[in-house]
Amino acid sequence: MAWGGRTAVTCVGIIIAGNFSGMHNLIASHGKFTPQISALAVIPLENLSHNPEEEYFADRMTDALIIILAKMGSARITSRTSIMRYKGMKKSVKEIGHEPQVDAVVEGTVMRSGDHVRITAQLIQVSTDMHLWAEAYERDLSEIVALQDEVATNIARHTNVVTKPLEKARVVNPQAYGLYLKGSYFFYEYTSHGWQQAIEYFNKAIESDPGFAPAYVGLADVYLVVGAYGAMPTREALTRGKTAAQKALELDDNLAGAHYAMATAFTWYDWDWVNAEREFHRALELNPNDALGRNWHGGYLSVRGRHDEAILEHERARQLDLRSLLKETHPYPNLMISDSPSLIAREVV
């Protein structure tokens, strides 16, 4: 199954001025000159609905597209942290491409209306400002997982790099998917109110579709984080997080986020180093570009005394996405870590 990453599935687009088919023909005429692209940036997608409440949709689409391209192609994909500063900025492709030092950029917009999505996309070479590829899509929201795979595959193919095959995508429940995206949006507010809202939306997504595994991953992440910040009694949070991660794995064992969450629960709930190591290893195989997961892994390395490795892991998470980092250095600041796993850490009141 290809859910398209952790916190969201992906789509990208731009409304291209002028005659779209004319541009398509122009691109086709240059097709044989398509250069090798070794580094690529996805510019934050513009929300064409002009509804501020839909802004989260475009942002989550940007996140997911970055994740999918990083998983399937051999080109270096600029991290979210590096590109989100361009959101809403009016800069030329050359200016944008020069700063993160990439060969090409993907520009796009997306319009969502009910259960319908309209997307177009273009790939532009930085050095020549030449359009290497452009396409338009219109789909039902239930097909968005397949759509995000199709868009990412088309982009990767036109960069002349080796592309890795993706697993067959499933049709999603539009209502569950929309609730899941809202849950992800509130999760990254990193406030008690935001986490409460995230839990509500993830649970509503599960009620809408009990088989939608990413919603259980989102729920596991929230509980692990609220435990880390002391917004909920630690043991209760870890228990709920572990239960949600287990359910996600039952539904889809190939979700990296579920393995990261399970590994974290094994670390802080069970002090089970063997199973934690196994789960982190599997998660890193499935998606090494999961920023929150890399942050959890850094916490595991730290508690095992592997501090130099932990620092590198947290730095990697920071580079991928600043939002992944907990404000405290220690991933579970409200726990007093004992030298003995048998002495379960207590909460600081």
Secondary structure, 3 states (H helix, E strand, C coil): CCCCCCCCCCCCCCCCCCCHHHHHHHHHHCHHHCCCCCEEEECCCEECCCCHHHHHHHHHHHHHHHHHHHHHECCEECCHHHHHHHCCCCCCHHHHHHCCCCCEEEEEEEEEECCEEEEEEEEEECCCCCEEEEEEEEEEHHHHHHHHHHHHHHHHHCCCCCECCCCCCCCCCHHHHHHHHHHHHHHCCCCHHHHHHHHHHHHHHHHHCCCCHHHHHHHHHHHHHHHHHCCCCHHHHHHHHHHHHHHHHHHCCCCHHHHHHHHHHHHHHHCCHHHHHHHHHHHHHHCCCCHHHHHHHHHHHHHCCCHHHHHHHHHHHHHHCHHHCCCCCCCCCCECCCCCCCCCCCECC
